[in-house]
């Protein structure tokens, strides 16, 4: 069917792995898994639930009868109770103990937390893959001088590898935040209607120790290290906002990287991959537009905007809960993850195939380097007996004249030729050979190469290697 809207996040961008985490199948099989954990734990703690009932629930964990649930929801207007009913149809012996003592948030909220946890783990793996490619690129080009820029104006030289480390540093900060959030993200647990666990006080005859143990057992079965002590009907929506904040942070880093790529491609220094049959422009056949980097920036803006959505949701929750979070959460969190997944797939593709043009980089350096080298030339003259103020005035005048030639006539920078022809500098031993020595690019990049080596080997690689299994997922498909 082509007569209805299709989400481009699914159709064009995100991976099957991320799409599955937020799919109906994953969501509702997780609901059923939570009902199994609840029934099993209640049985272990003495409630009249049999192993036969638990086994029946387990037998139908994944074969969800969606049609039955959907038909029931049309009648009941309640998604959780519709799925309780559908599960009971498949599990007639256990239907009376499904969802025992729980409220809708038991499956809804805990599933949201499981989905966010698993999605963050996938994001972390993809981020590590990008950082791996970028760190190798940084090491390969750690020594290659490149014109630095502040205010998008020519500044002191850096290196291609050092610039890559600026992007890596942002991503390293993101990785650290992601690690922390994955570690501390809590489970809502078993809390009842308004978070007081009153229904479980009835079930367990007021035995608070058993109720707390029930909470601990279900939390452990779900794979979480900590459970919230305090909730209303829902966990505080600050957790949703914290998750979207870390996604926004990664999006900011990727946007910065992709913007720099677009600028470098504009001056033809470094380009993203461009396939043999790819078309850059429908009108201008010669163009190589930075389409992938542009797409990263486009998706990044979308992810950054979702923080506002989750922030407003948290700020407007009334007392123990309101339902104006539900529809919003169905969009703001899954779509942020799907867009993030897409960005990281594109970013890996770009970083894995960066094309560097050394001759262009050198040409741009040489257009500016004579101006940057004026102080070095003056100091060489002073060492040979010259007067600093006199030499400064000479080179200032020549610099202004050379600048006019560049800006007004569009010609190459001829400052060095002017210096070589200047009698005062000639007398002080400023020869062509000496100028070549002064203009050795290694003298203008400072500690950039050493900084790259130290940063990559001591900070970036250990951080990547501390993440398990990041290399076990594939790069993801670049669909368009």
Residue pairs with C-beta under 8 A, 6 or more apart in sequence:
7 335
7 338
9 335
9 338
9 339
9 342
10 19
10 338
11 479
12 342
12 479
12 480
13 299
13 338
13 339
13 341
13 342
13 345
13 479
14 338
14 339
14 341
14 342
14 345
15 341
15 342
15 345
15 476
15 477
17 122
17 341
17 473
18 119
18 122
18 337
18 338
18 341
19 338
20 26
21 115
21 118
21 119
21 122
21 337
22 115
22 119
22 334
22 337
22 338
24 66
25 62
25 64
26 115
27 111
27 115
28 64
28 66
28 69
28 83
29 61
29 62
29 64
30 107
30 111
30 114
30 115
31 80
31 83
31 107
31 111
32 57
32 60
32 61
32 62
32 64
32 83
32 87
33 61
33 222
34 106
34 107
34 110
34 111
34 218
34 222
35 57
35 87
35 98
35 99
35 107
36 54
36 57
36 58
36 61
37 217
37 218
37 221
37 222
38 99
38 100
38 101
38 102
38 106
38 190
38 218
39 49
39 53
39 54
39 57
39 94
39 97
39 98
39 100
40 54
40 221
41 214
41 217
41 218
41 221
42 49
42 97
42 100
42 101
42 203
42 214
43 49
43 50
43 51
43 53
43 54
44 217
45 204
45 210
45 213
45 214
45 217
46 204
46 210
47 100
47 203
47 204
49 97
49 100
52 93
53 91
53 93
53 94
53 97
54 94
56 91
56 93
56 94
57 87
57 91
57 94
57 98
59 91
60 87
60 90
60 91
63 90
64 86
65 86
65 89
65 90
66 86
68 85
68 86
68 89
69 79
69 82
69 83
69 85
69 86
70 82
72 81
72 82
72 85
72 86
73 79
73 82
76 82
76 85
78 104
80 99
80 104
80 107
80 108
81 104
83 107
84 98
84 99
87 95
87 98
88 94
88 95
88 96
88 98
89 95
91 98
99 106
99 107
100 203
101 190
101 192
101 199
101 200
101 202
101 203
102 190
102 192
102 199
103 191
103 192
103 193
103 199
103 233
105 188
105 191
105 233
105 234
105 235
105 321
106 188
106 190
106 191
109 188
109 234
109 235
110 187
110 188
110 189
110 222
112 240
112 329
112 333
113 185
113 186
113 187
113 188
113 224
113 235
113 239
114 222
114 223
115 333
115 334
116 185
116 239
116 240
116 243
116 333
116 337
117 182
117 185
117 223
117 224
119 337
120 178
120 181
120 182
120 185
120 243
120 246
121 182
122 341
122 473
123 178
123 247
123 250
123 337
123 340
123 341
123 344
124 175
124 178
124 179
124 182
124 467
124 470
125 467
125 469
125 470
125 472
125 473
126 341
126 344
126 345
126 348
126 473
126 476
127 171
127 174
127 175
127 178
127 250
127 344
128 175
128 464
128 467
128 470
128 471
129 344
129 348
129 470
129 471
129 473
129 475
130 171
130 344
130 347
130 348
130 351
131 168
131 171
131 172
131 175
131 460
131 463
131 464
132 464
132 470
132 471
133 348
133 351
133 352
134 164
134 167
134 168
134 171
134 351
135 168
135 456
135 460
135 461
135 464
137 161
137 164
137 351
137 354
138 161
138 162
138 164
138 165
138 168
138 452
138 456
139 161
139 452
139 453
139 456
140 161
141 159
141 160
141 161
141 164
141 356
142 159
142 160
142 161
142 162
142 448
142 449
142 452
142 453
143 159
143 161
143 442
143 445
143 449
144 159
144 160
144 161
144 356
144 358
144 361
145 157
145 158
145 159
145 361
145 362
145 365
145 441
145 442
145 444
145 445
146 157
146 158
146 159
146 160
146 163
146 269
146 361
146 365
147 154
147 155
147 157
147 158
147 361
147 364
147 365
147 368
148 154
148 155
148 156
148 157
148 158
149 155
152 263
154 368
154 371
154 372
156 372
156 444
156 446
157 365
157 369
157 372
157 441
157 444
157 445
158 445
158 448
159 445
159 448
159 449
159 452
160 270
160 356
160 361
161 448
161 449
161 452
162 445
162 448
162 449
162 451
162 452
163 260
164 452
165 451
165 452
165 455
165 456
167 253
167 256
167 257
167 260
168 455
168 456
168 460
169 455
170 252
170 253
170 256
170 257
171 250
171 253
171 257
172 459
172 460
172 463
173 249
173 253
174 246
174 249
174 250
174 253
175 463
175 464
175 467
176 463
177 246
177 249
178 246
178 250
179 467
181 242
181 243
181 246
183 225
184 226
185 224
185 239
185 243
186 224
186 226
186 227
186 228
186 235
186 239
187 218
187 219
187 222
187 224
187 226
187 227
187 228
188 227
188 228
188 231
188 234
188 235
189 215
189 218
189 219
189 227
189 228
189 231
190 197
190 200
190 211
190 214
190 215
190 218
191 197
191 215
191 228
191 231
191 233
192 198
192 199
192 200
193 199
193 233
194 232
194 233
194 320
195 230
195 231
195 232
195 233
195 320
197 211
197 215
200 211
200 214
201 208
201 211
204 210
204 211
204 214
215 227
216 227
219 226
219 227
228 235
232 317
232 319
232 320
232 321
233 320
233 321
234 317
234 320
234 321
234 325
236 314
236 317
237 310
237 313
237 314
237 317
237 325
238 314
240 310
240 313
240 314
240 329
240 332
240 333
241 307
241 310
241 311
241 313
241 314
243 310
243 333
244 303
244 306
244 307
244 309
244 310
244 332
244 333
244 336
245 307
247 303
247 306
247 336
247 337
247 340
248 303
248 304
248 306
248 307
250 303
250 340
250 343
250 344
251 299
251 300
251 301
251 303
251 304
251 339
251 340
251 343
252 300
252 304
254 296
254 300
254 343
254 344
254 347
255 296
255 297
255 300
255 301
255 304
257 296
257 347
258 290
258 292
258 293
258 294
258 296
258 297
258 300
258 347
258 350
259 293
259 297
261 270
261 272
261 290
261 293
261 350
262 290
262 293
262 294
262 297
264 270
264 271
265 271
265 272
265 288
265 290
265 293
266 290
267 360
267 364
268 357
268 360
269 356
269 357
269 360
269 361
269 364
270 354
270 355
270 356
270 357
271 288
271 290
271 354
271 355
271 357
272 290
272 291
272 292
272 293
272 350
272 353
272 354
272 355
273 292
273 349
273 350
273 352
273 353
273 354
273 355
274 280
274 288
274 355
279 285
280 286
280 287
280 288
280 289
280 291
281 287
281 289
292 346
292 349
292 350
292 478
293 350
295 346
296 343
296 346
296 347
296 350
299 339
299 340
299 342
299 343
299 346
300 343
302 335
302 336
302 339
303 336
303 339
303 340
303 343
306 332
306 333
306 335
306 336
309 328
309 331
309 332
310 328
310 329
310 332
310 333
313 324
313 325
313 328
313 329
313 332
316 322
316 324
317 325
341 476
344 476
345 475
345 476
345 477
345 478
346 478
348 475
348 476
349 475
349 478
352 475
365 441
366 413
367 406
367 412
367 413
368 413
369 439
369 441
369 444
370 402
370 413
370 415
370 416
370 439
371 399
371 402
371 403
371 413
371 415
372 444
373 438
373 439
373 444
374 395
374 399
374 415
376 438
376 443
377 391
377 395
377 419
377 425
377 430
377 435
377 438
378 386
378 388
378 391
378 392
378 395
380 428
380 429
380 430
380 434
380 438
381 391
381 424
381 425
381 428
381 430
382 388
382 391
384 428
384 429
385 428
386 424
386 428
390 424
391 424
391 425
391 428
394 422
394 424
394 425
395 419
398 415
398 418
398 419
398 422
399 415
401 418
402 413
402 414
402 415
402 418
405 411
405 412
405 413
405 414
406 412
406 413
416 435
416 439
419 425
419 430
419 435
420 426
420 430
420 431
420 432
420 435
422 430
464 470
